[in-house]
Amino acid sequence: MKFEDLSENVQMIAAETLKEILVAHKTDHEASCKRFADCVRSAFETLYTQKIPASEPD
């Protein structure tokens, strides 16, 4: 799944996450920002494409 395929709500959460990372690291250096953005994108793509196993019946 690509980032643009994620729901708008999930994309907004990712954007807020990136904002918090950039504020915490106090950076506006373009290379650093791109690296952080790539990491957040990759993390959200991975998180939302992983298959969650069905729970075992009781």
Helices and strands as residue ranges (DSSP letters): G 3-5, H 8-25, H 30-49
